[in-house]
Amino acid sequence: IFCGPSAAMVVIINGEIVPDNDPRAKAAAKPTAAAPRPTAAGNRGGIQHNATPTAPTGQAGGGGTNILTGEVATAFGIQGKTVKISDNEVPLVYCIVVGLLALLFLTGNGEMIKMVMAVFMAFYVYTQYQKAKAAGQPFGPFGTAT
């Protein structure tokens, strides 16, 4: 296979492979006015950022899909509280979790870290079970929510 500068390029349009000099490929390559081009401020690293994020509906506890800023922060009574670290607003629950894990690591308590992670995973499974049960959806390997 020749991959030099004169190698013909191809474009896939609706599952069909067409050469790049095909009129359909040229038409598909032209940007349309209906599709705005991403700007540097709105597109960082290829990820589109929504200016007004919306939380998923039907979430129990703190809402959202992040268990740390949702259910864990609600359990500790610190939901929505942030700390300013070098011009960035960081949720307080992140600082507490990182501080706890750093303390356990620096004191050589690897077994305690494993226990904290096991408790966290059990809490996560429990909250997911409660959400599925409240929504009447199946949960678990056998597909039952009861």
C-alpha positions as CSV (number, residue, x, y, z in Angstrom):
1,I,0.0,0.0,0.0
2,F,1.4,3.3,-1.0
3,C,0.9,6.1,1.5
4,G,3.0,8.9,-0.1
5,P,1.8,12.4,-0.9
6,S,0.2,11.3,-4.2
7,A,-1.9,8.5,-2.6
8,A,-5.6,8.8,-3.3
9,M,-7.7,9.6,-0.2
10,V,-11.1,8.2,0.3
11,V,-14.2,9.4,2.2
12,I,-17.0,7.3,3.7
13,I,-20.5,8.7,2.9
14,N,-23.5,6.7,4.2
15,G,-21.4,3.5,4.4
16,E,-20.1,3.9,0.9
17,I,-16.4,4.4,0.2
18,V,-15.9,7.2,-2.4
19,P,-12.7,8.9,-3.6
20,D,-12.0,12.4,-2.3
21,N,-12.4,13.9,-5.7
22,D,-16.0,12.6,-6.0
23,P,-18.6,15.4,-6.1
24,R,-20.4,13.8,-3.1
25,A,-17.2,13.8,-1.1
26,K,-16.5,17.5,-2.0
27,A,-20.0,18.4,-1.0
28,A,-19.7,16.6,2.3
29,A,-16.4,18.3,3.1
30,K,-17.8,21.8,2.8
31,P,-19.0,23.2,6.2
32,T,-22.7,24.1,6.2
33,A,-24.1,27.2,7.8
34,A,-26.5,25.1,9.9
35,A,-23.6,23.4,11.7
36,P,-21.6,26.0,13.6
37,R,-17.9,25.5,13.8
38,P,-16.5,24.9,17.3
39,T,-14.4,27.7,18.8
40,A,-11.4,27.4,21.0
41,A,-13.4,28.5,24.0
42,G,-16.2,26.1,23.4
43,N,-14.2,23.1,22.3
44,R,-11.3,21.9,24.4
45,G,-9.6,18.7,23.4
46,G,-12.4,17.7,21.0
47,I,-15.0,17.7,23.8
48,Q,-18.1,19.9,23.4
49,H,-18.9,21.7,26.6
50,N,-22.5,22.6,27.3
51,A,-22.9,26.1,28.7
52,T,-26.0,25.1,30.6
53,P,-25.6,21.6,32.0
54,T,-28.8,19.8,32.9
55,A,-29.0,17.2,35.7
56,P,-30.6,13.9,34.9
57,T,-34.1,13.5,36.2
58,G,-35.2,10.8,38.6
59,Q,-31.9,10.7,40.6
60,A,-32.1,10.0,44.3
61,G,-30.0,11.7,46.9
62,G,-27.9,14.6,45.7
63,G,-28.9,14.2,42.0
64,G,-26.6,14.0,39.1
65,T,-24.5,11.0,38.1
66,N,-21.4,11.7,40.2
67,I,-21.7,9.8,43.5
68,L,-19.1,11.9,45.3
69,T,-20.7,15.3,44.7
70,G,-24.2,13.8,45.0
71,E,-24.9,11.1,47.6
72,V,-21.6,11.2,49.5
73,A,-21.6,15.0,49.8
74,T,-25.3,14.9,50.9
75,A,-24.5,12.2,53.5
76,F,-21.8,14.4,55.0
77,G,-23.9,17.6,54.7
78,I,-21.5,19.4,52.4
79,Q,-23.3,19.2,49.1
80,G,-22.7,22.3,46.9
81,K,-19.8,23.6,49.1
82,T,-16.6,24.4,47.3
83,V,-13.1,25.4,48.0
84,K,-11.1,27.9,45.9
85,I,-7.8,26.4,44.9
86,S,-5.6,28.5,42.5
87,D,-8.6,30.2,40.8
88,N,-10.6,26.9,40.5
89,E,-13.7,26.1,42.4
90,V,-13.2,22.5,43.7
91,P,-16.0,20.6,45.5
92,L,-15.2,20.3,49.2
93,V,-16.0,16.5,49.1
94,Y,-13.1,16.0,46.6
95,C,-10.7,17.7,49.0
96,I,-11.9,15.6,52.0
97,V,-11.6,12.3,50.0
98,V,-8.2,13.2,48.6
99,G,-7.0,14.3,52.1
100,L,-8.2,11.1,53.7
101,L,-6.6,8.9,51.1
102,A,-3.4,10.8,51.3
103,L,-3.3,10.6,55.1
104,L,-3.9,6.8,54.9
105,F,-1.3,6.4,52.2
106,L,1.4,8.5,54.0
107,T,0.9,6.6,57.3
108,G,1.2,3.3,55.5
109,N,-2.3,2.1,56.0
110,G,-2.8,0.3,52.8
111,E,-5.4,-2.1,54.3
112,M,-7.5,0.9,55.5
113,I,-7.5,2.3,52.0
114,K,-8.8,-1.1,50.8
115,M,-11.5,-1.0,53.5
116,V,-12.5,2.5,52.6
117,M,-12.8,1.5,48.9
118,A,-14.9,-1.5,49.8
119,V,-17.3,0.6,51.9
120,F,-17.5,3.1,49.1
121,M,-18.3,0.4,46.6
122,A,-20.9,-1.1,48.9
123,F,-22.5,2.3,49.3
124,Y,-22.5,2.8,45.5
125,V,-24.2,-0.5,44.9
126,Y,-26.8,0.2,47.6
127,T,-27.6,3.7,46.2
128,Q,-28.0,2.2,42.7
129,Y,-30.2,-0.5,44.1
130,Q,-32.4,2.1,45.8
131,K,-32.7,4.1,42.6
132,A,-33.7,1.1,40.6
133,K,-36.2,0.0,43.2
134,A,-37.8,3.4,43.3
135,A,-38.0,3.5,39.5
136,G,-39.4,0.0,39.4
137,Q,-36.5,-1.2,37.2
138,P,-34.8,-4.5,37.4
139,F,-31.5,-4.6,39.3
140,G,-28.9,-7.3,39.9
141,P,-27.9,-10.5,38.1
142,F,-31.4,-12.0,38.3
143,G,-33.2,-8.9,37.0
144,T,-35.4,-8.3,40.1
145,A,-35.8,-5.1,42.0
146,T,-37.4,-6.5,45.1
